[in-house]
Amino acid sequence: MSSSAPTSYIKNIETYIDFLNRTSIIEAKKKYDAMVQIDVNKCFDSIYTHSLPWSVLGKDQTKFSLDESKATFGGRFDALMQNLNHKETNGIVIGPEFSRIFAEIILQSVDVELIRRLSIGENLTHRVDYEIFRYVDDFFVFYNKESTQIKIFETLQEILKSKKLSINTAKIKKYQKPIITEITIAKERISTLLNDEINPVCEEEDLMPGSLTAPKRNLVCAINANRLITRYKSAIKGAGVTYGDLLNYTFGIAENKLEKLFRAYVECGKSDRDRQRLIKAVLAIIEYVFFCYSASPKVNHTIRLCRMIATSVDFLHAQGFPYELKHLLFKYIHENVMQQLEKNTMSNHREVESLYLLISLSHIGREYWLPVSVILRHFLIQEEEVTGNYVRPSFMSHFSITVLLSYIKDKVRYVKLKTFLEAHIIAKLEHMEAYCNNDTEALIMLLDLVICPYISFATKTRIGQIFNLDAAGLKSSSLQNLYNPHEC
């Protein structure tokens, strides 16, 4: 059985598509008459930590030599995952690379056990009667006879149950020849659509016969954003996938199109007409990108959106575009980022996305600074009616604090907010004082804030006191910190 280790817990769609286009899978589509896709139900949330030493050493051996097994790789890995998850044995932390390694070891033991049982118990030979591929926690089973598929399904179900995992029956998908998945169909449609609708080129003007002047080179890239969005919605709907399924792939093409547009502009004559055409084309692409993003505002999608914004803004600055033209794009970006911030108020489950968007606004200049009211509302900060003081029902995370400081800097309009933020930092660290020396977030806050140019010396001194650092210790921490001294 072939497997592909995960690159992220949320499956990376480009890697996923590459997996489906592997030569071995294409050959299996030719060889077999049918395929069934089987998904493990809530894999990371359901993994039983003891199943790792079971997978490496064997369940009976682990239980028979319990004390000895604790000192093995599997036993120590098991203990690590429990310690990171409040001593829980059900479920593992989602995000770190070692969690994905943990899951992959267990699922590879499932791969081996499945082929072994099918060979011995069901007299089925891999790559003869059937073929199985796995991408993260998705199994792709190719077969000819329905009876073979049933045996594979039942055997896989038993093996997963022994690992305290299960099949997500709601996500089972069956395909008959020609075997082609919804993702592949959607990918082909979106690629064709974007190539049709966004095709920037630098064209030479036709000259009269005998003309001695050099032909002008003009930028050509007319994009109808409304038509592009409508066709995109039709492609997604027709293929039976969601926006989130293809957004990384879509944004990858959009980024390439922006780069191609900028290259075409550099090659042309850079006339006023060319500049206007470029702005219209960039606006159309960014409008399309914001539409797609609004349907699935996840962290990886936010990063790509912000990257496209930064690339566009930097290009206009570098090419010396006049303010009036830049304003058309910057105003649109500002309005749409504000819309996303107001729509997606910060919460425990929706924080990082917003912070990236806030950083992206720093690229477009002082004319587009956010109103204080928008920042307060987004960061769940309230202004008391009687005193006018800012209050917040709970502490902000380290990421929220440092990004907000980086955004408001020393701007006069945000002085009151910065005063609140400094008091909030001290209150948070004082609340954590009893254990802050052993707390990762507190340590990172110390290293970031002692060199932050936007908070007062008094606040830095108090932070040092909380960590039992005198002036010399605080200075030493600042000097040894390798973060950018111009940012928080």
N, C-alpha and C positions, 0 to 999 in steps of 0.2 A: 504494500500500500504506500502511495506517495503522500507526503504531508507538506504543509507550508507553515512555518512558524509565524505567529502573528506579529505584525509590526505595530499594532495598537489594539486596545481592547475594542474600540469602535473600529470595525474593519476598514482598512484603507482601500478605497474603491479602485484606485489605480492598480495596486498590488493584486486585488481581487480579480480585476479584469485580466491582468497579465497571467494570473493563475489559470483562469478559464481558457485562455488562449494558448496554453502550453501544448507543445506538439503531442505529448502523450495523451492529453485529454481529447484533442482533435482526432487522434487515431482511434480512441475509444468510442467516440461518436460515430465513426464509420463502422466499427466492428460490431457494436451492439445495437439492439433495436429500441431500447428504452433506458431511461435514467430516472432515479428518484433522488431528490435532495432532502437530507435529514439533518435537522438542527438540534443541538443539545440545549435543553431548556435551562435558561439562566445559569450558564456555565460557571462563571466566576462567583456568583452569589450562592451557588449550590455545592461547590467543591468542598469535600470533607478533607480537612488537612491531613488526617491520618492515612488517607489513600495514597499519599506520595511514598512513604516508606513501604506501604503494601505493594505499590507498583514497582519499586526498585528491588525490594528484598523478597517479596511474596507475603501474602496476608498471614498465612500460618506461621511462617518463620518469624515475622515481626511480633506476633502475639506470643509465640513460644519463648522468644528471647527478648522480652520487652525492654529490660534494662540495657542490654547490649545494643539494641536497635536505636536507642535514644542518642547514642554516640556516633551513629553513622551519618552520612550525608543526608539521607532521607529524613532521619529522626531530627537532626539539627535544623533542617529546612522547615519541617513541620512545626517545631518549636518557635522558629522565627516568625512564621506566618500567624501563629496564635498570639504571640506577643504584640504583633502589629495590629491585632484586631480584638483587643480587650479579652484575650484568652479564649476567644470563640474558636470552636473547631469546625463550625459550619460557615462556609464562605471565606474568601480570601480578599485582601485589599485590592481594589481595582486601580490600575494606573502604572505602578512601577514595573520596570522590565522584569524583575525577578518574579513577579506574580505571573507574568506570561510564560516565563520559563517553567514555573511550578505547574501551570495548567498543561503545558505542552508535554512534559514528562508523563503526566497521568494519561493524557489522551494518546500518546504514542504506545503506552502499555495496552490501551484499549485496541489500537490498531493491530498489535501483535497477537493479542488474545483472540480477536475476532477471526483473523485468518486461520489461526491454529484450530479453533473450534469448528469452523466451517469445513476445514479439510478433514478432521477426524470424525466429527459427529454427523456431518451432513454430506460428506463425500463430494464437496464442491472445491474445485481448484481455481485459485486466484489467477487472473489473466487468461483463463480458459472459459470457465463458466460465468465469470463475473469479473469486474474490476472496480476497485474503490480508491477514491482520492479524498483527501481531507484538507480543507482550508480553515485553520483555527478550530472552531467547533462545528463546522459544516461538513457533513459527509456526502460525497457524490458517488452514488452507486450505479454502475452500468451493468445491464443484464439483458438476457434474451427471453427467458421464461419467467412468467409471473410467480411460479412456485419458488424459483430461486430468490426473487426479491423478498418474498414472505419469510423464507428461512433466514435471510440476512437480517431483515428487520427484527425478527424475534430474538435472534442471537445477540444482536447489538443491544437490544433493550435489556436483556439479561445481564450483559457485561456492564453496562452503564449503571444498572441498579446495584450491582455489587460494589460500585464506586460511589454509591449514593447520588448518582446523577440520573437524568431521565431524558427522554425524547420529547421535544415540543411538537406534539401531534398537530397543532394548529398551523405549523409552518412547513409541513411536508408538501413537497411539490413533485409531481410526476410529469415526465416528458416522453413522448413517443417520437420516432423519426419523422421529420428531420429534428434532431435534438438541438434546440437553441433556447437559451434562457432569456427572461425578460430584460435582464441587465445588458446582455449582448445586443439585443434589439434596440434598446433605448440608446446605448452608446453609439451605434451606427447612425441612428436618426439624428442625434444631437450633433455628432461630428459633421454630418452632411449639412444640417441646418446652419451651423455657425460658419462653415466654409462658404456657403451660399450667401449669407447675409452680411458677413464681415470679410471683405477682401481688399485691404488697402494696397494701393500700388502708386508708383511714381511714373506718370506717363509723359512722354514728350509730345509737344504740339506738332501738328503737321505744318510744314513750311511750303511756301510757294516754290515752284521749280526755279532754280537759279538763285535762291535767296542766300546771301552771304552771312546772315546772322545765325548764331547758335540757337537751336530750338529751346524753347522754355520747357522746364520740367515741372509739372503740376501734380499736386497730391489729389488722388481720387479715392474717396471712401465714403459713399453715401449710405448711411445706416438708418433704417426705419425702426426705431425702438419698439413701437407698438406692434408692428408686424412680427418682429423678432420674438417678443414676449408671447404673442398669441401662438405662433408656430411652436415655440418651446413647450407651452402648456399642452398643446395637442400631441407633441411627441411623447411627453411624460405620461399623459393619459392613455394614449394609444398603446404604449408598451406595458402598461400595468405596473409601473414602479412609482416610488414617491420622490419628491424633490430631494430629500436627504440622501437617497440611494446614489444619485448621480451628481451631487453638488461639487464634490472635490474634482471629479472628472470635468464637469462643466467649467469650473473656475480655472482649471489648468489650461483649457483651450482659450478662455477669455484672456488670461494673462499672456499667452503666446500671441494672441491677436493684438493686444495693446503694444507689445514689444515690436511686432511687425509694423504697426501703424507708426510708431515713433521712428523706426528705421526708414520707412518710406518718406516721412516728413524731412528727415535729415538729408535725404538724397535729392529732394525737390528744390525749387528755387526759393522757398520760404517767403513767398509774397504775402500780402495782407489776406488775399483770398485763400492761400494755403493755410494760414493760421486760423482763419475762421472755419475752414473745413475740418481742420484737426480738432478744434474745440467741440464742434458739433458731433464728430465721430466719438471722441472720448466721452462726452456727455451721454451719448446713446449707449455705449458699452457699460458705463457706470450705472446708468438707469436700469439696464437689464440685470446687472450684477446685484444691485440692491433688491430688485424684485425677487430674484432667486434666493438671495440670502434671507429675506424676511420669512420665507417658508420653512427655513431650517437654520436658525441662528445658533449653531454650535461653535465650540472653541476653534476647531480646525478650520471651519468655514470663515470665522471672524478673522483669523490670522491672514487668510488668503485675501479677504476683502480689504483689510488694512494695508496689506502689501501692495495691492493694486492702486489704492488711494495714494500711498506714499510715492510709488513709482510715477504716477501721473503728475502729482504736485511737484516733485523734484524735477521732472522733465520740463514742465512749463517754466519753472524758475531758471533752470539752466539755459533754456533757449531764449530767455529774455522776453517772454510774452508780455504785452501791455496789461495793466491792471484790469481794464474793462473786460478783456477776454478771460483772464484768470478768474475774475469774480463770478462769471457764469458757472464755472465748474465748482469753485469753492463754496459758493452759496448753496448749490445743490447738495454737495457733500455735507455741509453744516446742517441743513434742514433734515436730511435723511438720517444722519447720526443722532440728532436730537429726537427724531421720531422714534428711533430704536431705543434710546435711553428712557424715554417717557413710557414707551410701550412695555419694556422689560425692566421694571424696577428691580433693583438688586435684591437677591435672596441667597440663601445658603446654597441653592442649586443653580443660580444664574448670576455669577459674579465675574469670572474671568473674561467672559465675552464682552461685557460692558466696559471693563477696564481697557481692553485693547482698543475699543472704539474711541474711548476718551483720549488715549494716546494719539490716535490718528488725527484728532482735531488739532493737536499741537503743531501740525505741519502747515496749517493754512492761514496763520496770522492773527493778529490782535483783533481785527474787525469781526472775527467769528468766535470770540470767547463766549462761553456759555453763560446765560444768566444765573445768578446765585440761586434763584428759586429752583431751577432745573437740577442743579447739582445737589441741593438739599433734598429734594424729593427723591432723586435717584439713589442717594446714599442713605436714605431713611433717617435723615436728620431733620428735626422739627424745631421751629422757633416758638418759644413760649410767648403767649399773648401779653402777659403782664410784664415780665422782665425783659423780653426780647432776646433772652439767652438761647443758644442752641443746645439741644439735648438729643440724645439717641438712646433708644431702649436697650441696646446691646452693643458690645464692643465690635469695632470693625476689624477685619483681618489685616495682617501685615501687608498683603498685596494691595488692598483698598487704600490703606494709609499712605504707602509709599507712592503709588500711582497718583493719588489725589494731590499729594505734596508736589510731585513732579509736574502736575498740570497747573496748579494755582500759583506755584513759585512765589515770587514777591509782588505779584500784581496787586495794586492798590485796592481794586474792587473786591478782592478776596481776603482782605486783612482780617476781618472778623471771623471768617471761616478758618483761617490759618491759626488764629488764637484758640479757637475751639479745638482744632485738631491737635495742637500741642498739648492742651490740657487732657484731651482724650487719650493721647499716647501715654502720658504719665499715669493716668487712672488705670489704663489697661495693664501696664507693667507693674504697678503697685498691687493690683489684684492678683497678678501672677508671681509676686515677689517671693513667696515661700518656695516655689519650685522653678523659677525662671532660669536658674543656672543649669537645669537639666531639660529645658524645653527648647526644641529646635526653632520654633517660630520666634520665641523671645530672643534667642541668640542672633538669628538673622536680622531681627529688628534692630538690635544693638549695633551690629556691623553696618547696617544701612544708614541708621539715623545719626550716628556720631560723626559721619562725614557729610551729611545732608546740608547743603548751603542755605536751605530755606527755613531752618528752625533755629531758634535762639540758643545762645551759649548757656543760658540758665536751664533750658530744657535738656540740653545735652549733659549738663552737670548732674541734673537730677536722675537722668537715665543711668549715668555712671554710678551714682550712689546706690541705686536699686541693685546693680550688679556688683556692689562692693568694690568699685573701681575709684581710686583717687584720681587727681588730675594727671599724674604720670601714667597711670594705667589706662585712663581714657585716651590720652594722647597716643599711647602705644597701640591701642586697639584701632585707632583712626589711621595710623601710619601703616599698619600691617594689612589693613583692608584693601583689597585690590579692585574694588568697585570703582566705576567712573566717578571721580570727585566732583563732577559738575551735575550729577543727577542723584536723586535719592536712591 
